[in-house]
């Protein structure tokens, strides 16, 4: 699930609070190269097993053992030395005889010995919660965060020392690793001791942070997700750090929704589109309530269908009701998605992704800036795939004659134009555009304050509340294409 999908799904998750911002955060994870000792069961070598068997049968002379086995004396002595080190036999240096110990007898029965083994392995420690765990997957390095448009969080904990890597924490981490990954010979045995920390590195894992604000109370709430799983412990820690003036969230708050600057463009839309969008905004809550009621009814009928105490006749009736309710839900959601409506910040990015994925003929994107935060690897890949489908992608950009956009990202787009399918990509430098427009074929149009190619809920800008108008009315789409065609000096179909 993407952060935009999470934002849409959780837009109203905190009662009385507005979702004002969301971003991909890099949560610090300490990678600790730790040396520790495990008690491991190791099989006896064939030679060691024969030596112990000889001793059990009272063949105790090293000379006789060498003669019986026909093995070099040095090899025998090395094996004896290891057996003695593990207390499996003793040596009478005066008589040059060996004696099997009680421990040696028990080991011989199992043909294996418990021995200590020093190991060095990278153990992970969460920089926020202090959880110690074992994970072999790759985490992000600090120099990779910018390319992946992630914002690093400050660690709540200092870099760990040997005192932080307690026996209990490491032992639990080993047990959890075994449960999750099955047998692994590296971690066979029992933890004996923790010896020393050799090195500590700071790496990062991706988290999704949603920020909510109550303007009346001037208070903030968070939702933190690892993939699609909510992590409440991170929310508590980050808010506590905020209260302690260790700010993770930029508090450049805006008390009003950004005014849409594209009034000249809005004037090119039929008046009824704008009026319908504003009317829909007032009814949006009612739509959601109807949808929630239908979903609840479907769940109730499904429970009846699965119940063992409900008659077959009632189950048939319930099945028919589910079919009817699902159709009503589908129609209502379809009506909601196609309505002329006002968009919030979190509604925009999925529409850009949808346009690049689903367009058949043409995608038009007008955005004052092209930045790494808006044009990441995902968008670049989607543009290329659209071009390979022979979809024309037209990008109008530039707010002044100065270099406002990221030259490296602009260069990446220009390099795409040099590829075989690059002829379908058109870059138009407008130099004085304030417009933010997205058109997908003749299917839908968005006029907005959202910077399509430079903003993605970027935390550097504090609390951003972007607003836009969405329509599928053909008359409005045609009027906008005519307006932009003249503005960009290019024919738009």
Secondary structure as the mmCIF struct_conf table of DSSP 4:
data_model
#
loop_
_struct_conf.conf_type_id
_struct_conf.id
_struct_conf.beg_label_comp_id
_struct_conf.beg_label_asym_id
_struct_conf.beg_label_seq_id
_struct_conf.end_label_comp_id
_struct_conf.end_label_asym_id
_struct_conf.end_label_seq_id
HELX_RH_AL_P HELX_RH_AL_P1 UNK A 3 UNK A 9
TURN_TY1_P TURN_TY1_P1 UNK A 10 UNK A 12
BEND BEND1 UNK A 14 UNK A 14
TURN_TY1_P TURN_TY1_P2 UNK A 15 UNK A 16
STRN STRN1 UNK A 18 UNK A 43
HELX_LH_PP_P HELX_LH_PP_P1 UNK A 44 UNK A 45
HELX_RH_AL_P HELX_RH_AL_P2 UNK A 46 UNK A 56
TURN_TY1_P TURN_TY1_P3 UNK A 57 UNK A 58
STRN STRN2 UNK A 61 UNK A 61
HELX_RH_AL_P HELX_RH_AL_P3 UNK A 62 UNK A 69
TURN_TY1_P TURN_TY1_P4 UNK A 70 UNK A 70
HELX_RH_AL_P HELX_RH_AL_P4 UNK A 73 UNK A 85
TURN_TY1_P TURN_TY1_P5 UNK A 86 UNK A 87
BEND BEND2 UNK A 88 UNK A 88
STRN STRN3 UNK A 89 UNK A 92
TURN_TY1_P TURN_TY1_P6 UNK A 93 UNK A 96
STRN STRN4 UNK A 97 UNK A 100
HELX_RH_AL_P HELX_RH_AL_P5 UNK A 102 UNK A 110
TURN_TY1_P TURN_TY1_P7 UNK A 111 UNK A 111
STRN STRN5 UNK A 112 UNK A 126
TURN_TY1_P TURN_TY1_P8 UNK A 127 UNK A 129
STRN STRN6 UNK A 132 UNK A 133
BEND BEND3 UNK A 137 UNK A 137
STRN STRN7 UNK A 140 UNK A 140
HELX_RH_3T_P HELX_RH_3T_P1 UNK A 142 UNK A 144
TURN_TY1_P TURN_TY1_P9 UNK A 145 UNK A 149
STRN STRN8 UNK A 151 UNK A 152
HELX_LH_PP_P HELX_LH_PP_P2 UNK A 153 UNK A 155
BEND BEND4 UNK A 156 UNK A 157
HELX_LH_PP_P HELX_LH_PP_P3 UNK A 158 UNK A 160
TURN_TY1_P TURN_TY1_P10 UNK A 162 UNK A 164
BEND BEND5 UNK A 165 UNK A 165
HELX_RH_AL_P HELX_RH_AL_P6 UNK A 167 UNK A 181
HELX_RH_3T_P HELX_RH_3T_P2 UNK A 185 UNK A 187
BEND BEND6 UNK A 189 UNK A 189
STRN STRN9 UNK A 190 UNK A 214
TURN_TY1_P TURN_TY1_P11 UNK A 215 UNK A 218
STRN STRN10 UNK A 219 UNK A 226
TURN_TY1_P TURN_TY1_P12 UNK A 227 UNK A 228
STRN STRN11 UNK A 229 UNK A 230
HELX_RH_AL_P HELX_RH_AL_P7 UNK A 232 UNK A 243
TURN_TY1_P TURN_TY1_P13 UNK A 244 UNK A 245
BEND BEND7 UNK A 249 UNK A 249
BEND BEND8 UNK A 255 UNK A 256
HELX_LH_PP_P HELX_LH_PP_P4 UNK A 257 UNK A 260
BEND BEND9 UNK A 261 UNK A 261
HELX_RH_AL_P HELX_RH_AL_P8 UNK A 263 UNK A 266
TURN_TY1_P TURN_TY1_P14 UNK A 267 UNK A 268
BEND BEND10 UNK A 269 UNK A 269
HELX_RH_AL_P HELX_RH_AL_P9 UNK A 271 UNK A 306
BEND BEND11 UNK A 308 UNK A 310
HELX_RH_AL_P HELX_RH_AL_P10 UNK A 312 UNK A 338
BEND BEND12 UNK A 339 UNK A 339
STRN STRN12 UNK A 341 UNK A 343
HELX_LH_PP_P HELX_LH_PP_P5 UNK A 344 UNK A 344
HELX_RH_AL_P HELX_RH_AL_P11 UNK A 345 UNK A 358
BEND BEND13 UNK A 360 UNK A 361
STRN STRN13 UNK A 362 UNK A 367
BEND BEND14 UNK A 368 UNK A 368
TURN_TY1_P TURN_TY1_P15 UNK A 372 UNK A 374
BEND BEND15 UNK A 375 UNK A 375
HELX_RH_AL_P HELX_RH_AL_P12 UNK A 377 UNK A 388
TURN_TY1_P TURN_TY1_P16 UNK A 389 UNK A 390
STRN STRN14 UNK A 392 UNK A 397
BEND BEND16 UNK A 399 UNK A 402
BEND BEND17 UNK A 405 UNK A 405
HELX_RH_AL_P HELX_RH_AL_P13 UNK A 407 UNK A 417
TURN_TY1_P TURN_TY1_P17 UNK A 418 UNK A 418
BEND BEND18 UNK A 419 UNK A 419
TURN_TY1_P TURN_TY1_P18 UNK A 420 UNK A 421
HELX_RH_3T_P HELX_RH_3T_P3 UNK A 422 UNK A 424
STRN STRN15 UNK A 425 UNK A 429
BEND BEND19 UNK A 431 UNK A 432
STRN STRN16 UNK A 437 UNK A 440
TURN_TY1_P TURN_TY1_P19 UNK A 441 UNK A 443
STRN STRN17 UNK A 444 UNK A 448
BEND BEND20 UNK A 449 UNK A 450
TURN_TY1_P TURN_TY1_P20 UNK A 452 UNK A 454
BEND BEND21 UNK A 456 UNK A 457
HELX_RH_3T_P HELX_RH_3T_P4 UNK A 459 UNK A 461
BEND BEND22 UNK A 463 UNK A 463
STRN STRN18 UNK A 468 UNK A 471
HELX_RH_AL_P HELX_RH_AL_P14 UNK A 474 UNK A 488
TURN_TY1_P TURN_TY1_P21 UNK A 489 UNK A 489
BEND BEND23 UNK A 490 UNK A 490
#
